[in-house]
Amino acid sequence: MLIDLSGKVAFVTGGSKGIGKSIVEALVASGACVAVMAREQGDLDALVVHLNEQRPGSVLGVVGDVSSPEQVAAAVDATEKRFGALHLAVNNAGVAGSAGLLHDTGHDNWRHVMGINLDGVAWSMMAELPAMLRAGRGAIVNIASVEGHTVLPGFPAYVASKHALIGLTKATAADYAAHGIRINSVSPGVIATPLTMAPGQKEVTDRLAARIPLGRIGTGEDIASTVAFLLSDLSAYTTGADFVVDGAYLLRE
Ligand SMILES: NC(=O)c1ccc[n+]([C@@H]2O[C@H](COP(=O)([O-])OP(=O)(O)OC[C@H]3O[C@@H](n4cnc5c(N)ncnc54)[C@H](O)[C@@H]3O)[C@@H](O)[C@H]2O)c1
């Protein structure tokens, strides 16, 4: 990868597998030091050990849940203590929730999806932004979805959370531009990850993949390279934008 992030410190949520893991790998390969927050200790430990073998001391793992403001604040704090000033953040952790009509999926499913996909990003940014203000500049990428532009039938909470996340990205981009902090979102299309390949979900994935004009499901690396670009100075004049990375999936709606 040609993007140079050496000397930069990054914080990535949901980075132990799937798209988040690809993002962490890309940022480490670009020279950044990366703190990775995820819920599951096992996957996280394996990734941290592996990447620190490649570049010693470059990765910190922090177990935590983004739906807890206290846990995210503690993770950002641990990042600054370990690596110094925070420059970059990727708010990637997200869940699809249960499939069904709104009245069938229930209050708990709604709160679960919103609590991670929308509140979790807001709590993360509330911790990251003061750290970036202390650093004097920053760049944030929120991982939205093509379902923030269209609808995936049977997933109303997910669709609503991703539409709202793009709105949150634009609102904060406008508010923090004068402080030297750029905030963009990336909207992946259908990407092969544990989330989309899970039992019960794979059928939905296969149905969606059949109509992608570029002729294939996307990879985590497809998303990670766009994220790295948006975190780098190559995109210095870009803020408040949403980058759709979907093989033209949305054009087939
Ligand atoms: N895979 C796709 O096709 C696709 C498409 C569009 C958008 N997205 C978005 O990309 C992001 C990543 O999706 P993925 O497919 O890689 O998912 P995944 O399930 O494969 O991985 C999700 C990661 O997030 C972490 N996570 C989940 N809930 C968390 C929480 N409460 N606190 C901390 N970490 C948490 C998990 O531990 C894991 O590391 C999500 O925001 C998702 O909505 C994915």
The ligand as a MOL file (V3000), in Angstrom:
LIG
                    3D

  0  0  0     0  0            999 V3000
M  V30 BEGIN CTAB
M  V30 COUNTS 44 48 0 0 0
M  V30 BEGIN ATOM
M  V30 1 N -20.0720 -7.1510 5.7420 0
M  V30 2 C -20.8340 -6.3750 4.9790 0
M  V30 3 O -21.2910 -6.7910 3.8980 0
M  V30 4 C -21.1470 -4.9860 5.4030 0
M  V30 5 C -21.8380 -4.1620 4.4920 0
M  V30 6 C -22.1220 -2.8620 4.8530 0
M  V30 7 C -21.7140 -2.3880 6.0850 0
M  V30 8 N -21.0550 -3.2010 6.9460 0 CHG=1
M  V30 9 C -20.6420 -2.6340 8.2370 0
M  V30 10 O -19.2670 -2.8620 8.4480 0
M  V30 11 C -19.0170 -2.9810 9.8440 0
M  V30 12 C -18.2540 -4.2700 10.1180 0
M  V30 13 O -19.0530 -5.3540 9.6740 0
M  V30 14 P -18.4730 -6.8240 9.4900 0
M  V30 15 O -19.2650 -7.4470 8.4130 0
M  V30 16 O -17.0050 -6.7950 9.4040 0 CHG=-1
M  V30 17 O -18.9360 -7.4500 10.8910 0
M  V30 18 P -18.3470 -8.6930 11.7290 0
M  V30 19 O -19.4720 -9.2150 12.5540 0
M  V30 20 O -17.6180 -9.6230 10.8290 0
M  V30 21 O -17.3160 -7.9790 12.6850 0
M  V30 22 C -17.8180 -7.0210 13.5580 0
M  V30 23 C -16.7510 -6.5910 14.5150 0
M  V30 24 O -17.3560 -5.6460 15.4020 0
M  V30 25 C -17.1740 -6.0610 16.7330 0
M  V30 26 N -18.2940 -5.6370 17.5330 0
M  V30 27 C -19.6030 -5.9020 17.3420 0
M  V30 28 N -20.3270 -5.3360 18.3010 0
M  V30 29 C -19.4450 -4.6770 19.0890 0
M  V30 30 C -19.5830 -3.8900 20.2560 0
M  V30 31 N -20.7770 -3.6800 20.8080 0
M  V30 32 N -18.4750 -3.3460 20.8220 0
M  V30 33 C -17.2550 -3.5740 20.2800 0
M  V30 34 N -17.0590 -4.3160 19.1700 0
M  V30 35 C -18.1500 -4.8520 18.6050 0
M  V30 36 C -17.0010 -7.5660 16.6910 0
M  V30 37 O -16.2920 -8.0250 17.8220 0
M  V30 38 C -16.1990 -7.7180 15.3690 0
M  V30 39 O -14.8330 -7.4870 15.6250 0
M  V30 40 C -20.3660 -2.9010 10.5330 0
M  V30 41 O -20.5810 -1.5810 10.9760 0
M  V30 42 C -21.3290 -3.2640 9.4250 0
M  V30 43 O -22.6050 -2.7230 9.6320 0
M  V30 44 C -20.7530 -4.4920 6.6470 0
M  V30 END ATOM
M  V30 BEGIN BOND
M  V30 1 1 1 2
M  V30 2 2 2 3
M  V30 3 1 2 4
M  V30 4 1 4 5
M  V30 5 2 4 44
M  V30 6 2 5 6
M  V30 7 1 6 7
M  V30 8 2 7 8
M  V30 9 1 8 9
M  V30 10 1 8 44
M  V30 11 1 9 10
M  V30 12 1 9 42
M  V30 13 1 10 11
M  V30 14 1 11 12
M  V30 15 1 11 40
M  V30 16 1 12 13
M  V30 17 1 13 14
M  V30 18 2 14 15
M  V30 19 1 14 16
M  V30 20 1 14 17
M  V30 21 1 17 18
M  V30 22 2 18 19
M  V30 23 1 18 20
M  V30 24 1 18 21
M  V30 25 1 21 22
M  V30 26 1 22 23
M  V30 27 1 23 24
M  V30 28 1 23 38
M  V30 29 1 24 25
M  V30 30 1 25 26
M  V30 31 1 25 36
M  V30 32 1 26 27
M  V30 33 1 26 35
M  V30 34 2 27 28
M  V30 35 1 28 29
M  V30 36 1 29 30
M  V30 37 2 29 35
M  V30 38 1 30 31
M  V30 39 2 30 32
M  V30 40 1 32 33
M  V30 41 2 33 34
M  V30 42 1 34 35
M  V30 43 1 36 37
M  V30 44 1 36 38
M  V30 45 1 38 39
M  V30 46 1 40 41
M  V30 47 1 40 42
M  V30 48 1 42 43
M  V30 END BOND
M  V30 END CTAB
M  END
